[in-house]
Amino acid sequence: MAWAPPPAHPPRSVFGNYQPAPEVAPAPPPGPAPAPLPPDPRPELALARAFLYRYLACAYEDPSPASWEWLNAEATRRALERADSLALGPEPLPEFSTGPFEAYRDAHVAAFGHAARGPCPINEIEYGDLKADPLFQPHRLADLAAFYRAFGLEIAEDAGERHDHLCLELEFMCVLVCKEAWALEHHAEASTLHPGRDAQRQFLREHLGRWTPAFTHRLERLAADTPLAALARLTRRFLQAECARLGVTPGSEELLLRPVDEAAALCESCGLARSLPGAPAAAPTG
């Protein structure tokens, strides 16, 4: 039986025009990239992967009763189990959606805070070797914006997040994998399939797969005994499988946070960060 997403309506995409510590330690030099697995021609596998990306994006959004209800809905749970078995195999699914909404909301605020620089930052550019280049972080933001534009996506004006927020990166991968599912369903030629798969591989290597091992490791440690610890394990397990599927070496779990003072300097000095769509407007001075 082909896998299909649940009939319940998940929250809207943040892509508005898409419809359905001290010094930073450098990351260890990467070894040779693993060979990608042979492409799987099943559109149901691509749909399962897309659903997992969308599920994780919803789980990391600012909590709301509506999103928590969707995450815990029986139809969502059945779809998650089916998608997990297709994309990840027989290993037991971490029990993420447990407990009342209030407990999840409190754990979310405790882990991520109300700004990019909470105890466990949920933005990519908070992780990495800033010393390599003073413009390393704004260049990374610009590269993300270029990825989104290349596929015709624009950040919704009310998204309120930078381009490097985890939810946006997960949703972008969801879009790419949905395009692959469509192409497989319609028996598209290789010239249609290959660019999308290449984009998935490049985005994982340069962005999502680079920093999320450190993010999930940090989240699981900080959010122990909360639903977020299980969510961190599910995220790590899925993205490790995606990296193996696409022949990408995941980033290091030991990647540290960039210094707080330099983070503040970036926000004040980088006009790019303020000019990107979805970035919060600068506070008035004087």
C-alpha positions as CSV (number, residue, x, y, z in Angstrom):
1,M,0.0,0.0,0.0
2,A,1.4,3.4,-1.0
3,W,2.2,5.8,1.8
4,A,0.2,9.0,1.9
5,P,0.3,12.0,4.3
6,P,-2.4,12.3,6.9
7,P,-5.7,14.0,6.0
8,A,-5.4,16.5,8.9
9,H,-4.2,19.9,7.8
10,P,-0.7,20.8,9.3
11,P,0.2,24.5,9.9
12,R,1.1,26.5,6.9
13,S,4.6,26.6,5.5
14,V,6.9,29.5,6.4
15,F,7.6,29.8,2.7
16,G,4.8,32.2,2.0
17,N,4.5,31.4,-1.7
18,Y,4.8,27.6,-1.4
19,Q,1.5,25.7,-1.6
20,P,0.5,21.8,-1.3
21,A,31.7,29.1,24.8
22,P,35.0,30.6,24.9
23,E,37.0,30.1,21.7
24,V,35.3,28.2,18.9
25,A,36.9,24.9,18.3
26,P,37.4,24.2,14.6
27,A,35.6,21.2,13.2
28,P,37.9,18.2,12.4
29,P,38.9,17.9,8.8
30,P,36.3,15.9,6.9
31,G,37.2,12.5,5.6
32,P,36.3,11.3,2.2
33,A,32.6,11.6,1.5
34,P,30.7,8.3,1.5
35,A,29.3,7.1,-1.7
36,P,25.6,7.9,-2.1
37,L,23.2,5.0,-2.0
38,P,21.7,4.0,-5.4
39,P,18.7,6.3,-6.1
40,D,15.4,4.7,-4.9
41,P,12.8,5.0,-7.6
42,R,9.8,4.7,-5.3
43,P,7.8,7.9,-5.0
44,E,6.3,6.7,-1.7
45,L,9.8,6.7,-0.1
46,A,10.3,10.3,-1.3
47,L,6.9,11.2,0.2
48,A,7.8,9.6,3.5
49,R,11.1,11.6,3.6
50,A,9.2,14.8,2.8
51,F,6.7,14.1,5.6
52,L,9.5,13.5,8.1
53,Y,11.1,16.9,7.2
54,R,7.7,18.6,7.5
55,Y,6.9,16.8,10.8
56,L,10.3,17.9,12.3
57,A,9.8,21.5,11.1
58,C,6.4,21.6,12.8
59,A,7.8,20.1,16.0
60,Y,10.5,22.8,16.2
61,E,8.1,25.7,15.6
62,D,7.2,28.1,18.4
63,P,4.6,25.9,20.3
64,S,0.9,26.5,19.8
65,P,-2.1,24.4,20.9
66,A,-2.9,23.9,17.2
67,S,0.5,22.6,16.2
68,W,0.7,20.4,19.4
69,E,-2.8,18.9,18.5
70,W,-1.6,18.1,15.0
71,L,1.6,16.5,16.3
72,N,-0.4,14.3,18.6
73,A,-3.2,13.5,16.3
74,E,-3.8,9.8,15.7
75,A,-3.6,10.3,11.9
76,T,-0.3,12.1,12.2
77,R,1.1,9.4,14.4
78,R,0.1,6.6,12.0
79,A,1.7,8.6,9.1
80,L,4.8,9.2,11.1
81,E,5.2,5.5,11.9
82,R,4.7,4.5,8.3
83,A,7.1,7.2,7.0
84,D,9.7,6.2,9.7
85,S,9.5,2.5,8.7
86,L,9.9,3.4,5.0
87,A,12.8,5.9,5.4
88,L,14.6,4.6,8.5
89,G,13.8,0.9,8.9
90,P,12.5,-1.2,11.8
91,E,14.3,0.6,14.7
92,P,11.7,1.8,17.3
93,L,10.4,5.3,16.9
94,P,11.4,7.7,19.7
95,E,8.4,8.7,21.7
96,F,8.3,12.5,21.2
97,S,4.7,13.5,21.4
98,T,4.0,12.8,25.1
99,G,2.6,14.9,27.9
100,P,0.4,18.0,28.0
101,F,1.0,21.0,25.8
102,E,2.1,23.2,28.7
103,A,5.0,20.9,29.6
104,Y,6.1,20.9,25.9
105,R,5.9,24.7,25.7
106,D,7.9,25.2,28.9
107,A,10.6,22.8,27.7
108,H,10.7,24.6,24.4
109,V,11.2,28.0,26.0
110,A,13.8,26.6,28.4
111,A,15.8,25.1,25.6
112,F,15.5,27.7,22.9
113,G,14.5,30.9,24.7
114,H,12.9,33.8,22.9
115,A,15.9,34.9,20.9
116,A,18.5,33.3,18.6
117,R,20.9,33.0,21.5
118,G,19.1,30.8,23.9
119,P,20.7,27.9,25.8
120,C,20.4,25.7,22.7
121,P,20.5,28.0,19.6
122,I,18.2,26.9,16.8
123,N,19.9,29.0,14.1
124,E,22.7,27.6,12.0
125,I,25.1,30.6,12.1
126,E,25.4,30.3,15.9
127,Y,27.5,27.2,15.3
128,G,30.9,27.1,13.7
129,D,34.4,28.5,13.2
130,L,33.9,32.3,13.1
131,K,37.7,32.9,13.2
132,A,38.0,31.5,9.7
133,D,36.6,34.6,8.1
134,P,34.9,37.7,9.6
135,L,32.3,37.4,6.9
136,F,31.8,33.7,7.3
137,Q,28.3,34.1,9.0
138,P,26.8,36.7,6.6
139,H,28.1,34.7,3.7
140,R,26.3,31.7,5.1
141,L,23.0,33.7,5.4
142,A,23.5,34.9,1.8
143,D,24.1,31.3,0.6
144,L,20.8,30.2,2.2
145,A,18.9,33.0,0.6
146,A,20.4,32.0,-2.8
147,F,19.3,28.4,-2.3
148,Y,15.7,29.5,-1.5
149,R,15.6,31.9,-4.5
150,A,16.9,29.3,-6.9
151,F,13.8,27.2,-6.3
152,G,11.4,30.2,-6.4
153,L,10.8,30.4,-2.6
154,E,10.3,33.5,-0.7
155,I,10.2,33.8,3.1
156,A,6.7,34.7,4.3
157,E,6.7,38.3,5.7
158,D,5.2,37.1,9.0
159,A,7.7,34.2,9.4
160,G,9.8,36.3,11.8
161,E,12.9,34.1,11.5
162,R,16.3,34.4,9.8
163,H,17.1,32.3,6.8
164,D,19.2,30.0,9.0
165,H,16.4,28.9,11.4
166,L,16.1,25.2,11.6
167,C,12.4,25.2,10.7
168,L,13.2,27.0,7.4
169,E,16.0,24.6,6.5
170,L,13.8,21.6,7.2
171,E,11.0,23.0,5.2
172,F,13.3,23.7,2.3
173,M,14.4,20.1,2.2
174,C,10.8,19.1,2.4
175,V,10.1,21.1,-0.8
176,L,13.1,19.6,-2.6
177,V,12.0,16.0,-1.7
178,C,8.4,16.8,-2.7
179,K,9.7,17.8,-6.1
180,E,11.6,14.5,-6.3
181,A,8.4,12.6,-5.4
182,W,6.4,14.4,-8.1
183,A,9.1,13.6,-10.7
184,L,9.2,10.0,-9.7
185,E,5.4,9.7,-9.8
186,H,5.4,11.1,-13.3
187,H,8.4,9.1,-14.5
188,A,10.4,12.2,-15.2
189,E,13.7,11.9,-17.1
190,A,17.0,11.9,-15.3
191,S,17.6,15.5,-16.4
192,T,14.7,16.5,-14.2
193,L,15.6,14.3,-11.2
194,H,19.3,14.9,-11.0
195,P,19.3,18.7,-10.3
196,G,16.9,18.3,-7.3
197,R,18.9,15.4,-5.8
198,D,22.1,17.4,-6.3
199,A,20.5,20.3,-4.5
200,Q,19.5,18.1,-1.6
201,R,23.1,16.7,-1.4
202,Q,24.6,20.2,-1.5
203,F,22.2,21.7,1.1
204,L,22.8,18.8,3.5
205,R,26.6,19.1,3.1
206,E,26.9,22.8,3.4
207,H,24.0,23.6,5.8
208,L,21.6,21.2,7.4
209,G,23.9,18.3,7.8
210,R,26.8,20.4,8.9
211,W,25.4,21.9,12.2
212,T,22.5,19.7,13.3
213,P,24.7,16.9,14.8
214,A,26.0,19.5,17.3
215,F,22.6,21.0,17.7
216,T,20.8,17.7,18.5
217,H,23.6,16.5,20.8
218,R,23.3,19.8,22.7
219,L,19.5,19.7,22.8
220,E,19.4,16.1,24.0
221,R,21.8,16.9,26.9
222,L,20.0,20.1,27.9
223,A,16.4,18.9,27.5
224,A,16.8,15.5,29.2
225,D,13.6,14.0,30.6
226,T,11.4,16.3,28.3
227,P,9.8,15.4,24.9
228,L,12.5,17.5,23.2
229,A,15.2,14.9,24.1
230,A,13.3,12.3,22.0
231,L,12.8,14.8,19.3
232,A,16.5,15.4,19.2
233,R,17.2,11.7,18.8
234,L,14.6,11.4,16.0
235,T,16.1,14.4,14.2
236,R,19.7,13.0,14.5
237,R,18.6,9.6,13.4
238,F,16.7,10.9,10.3
239,L,19.4,13.3,9.2
240,Q,22.1,10.7,9.6
241,A,20.1,8.4,7.3
242,E,19.6,11.3,4.8
243,C,23.4,12.0,4.8
244,A,24.1,8.3,4.2
245,R,21.4,8.2,1.5
246,L,22.9,11.2,-0.4
247,G,26.6,10.5,0.2
248,V,27.3,13.3,2.7
249,T,29.6,13.3,5.7
250,P,27.7,14.7,8.7
251,G,29.2,17.6,10.7
252,S,30.8,17.1,14.0
253,E,28.8,16.8,17.3
254,E,31.6,18.7,18.9
255,L,31.0,21.9,16.9
256,L,30.8,24.7,19.4
257,L,28.9,28.0,19.6
258,R,30.5,31.1,18.4
259,P,31.3,33.7,21.1
260,V,28.4,35.9,22.3
261,D,30.2,39.2,21.8
262,E,31.0,38.4,18.2
263,A,27.4,37.3,17.7
264,A,26.3,40.8,18.9
265,A,28.8,42.4,16.6
266,L,27.4,40.5,13.6
267,C,23.9,41.8,14.3
268,E,25.1,45.4,14.6
269,S,27.5,45.5,11.8
270,C,26.0,43.2,9.1
271,G,23.5,45.1,7.0
272,L,22.8,41.8,5.2
273,A,21.3,40.2,8.3
274,R,18.8,43.0,8.6
275,S,18.0,43.3,4.9
276,L,17.1,39.6,4.4
277,P,13.3,38.9,4.1
278,G,12.0,37.6,7.4
279,A,14.7,39.2,9.5
280,P,13.4,41.2,12.5
281,A,13.6,45.0,11.9
282,A,16.4,46.8,13.8
283,A,15.3,48.5,17.0
284,P,15.3,52.4,16.7
285,T,18.2,54.1,18.4
286,G,18.4,57.4,20.3
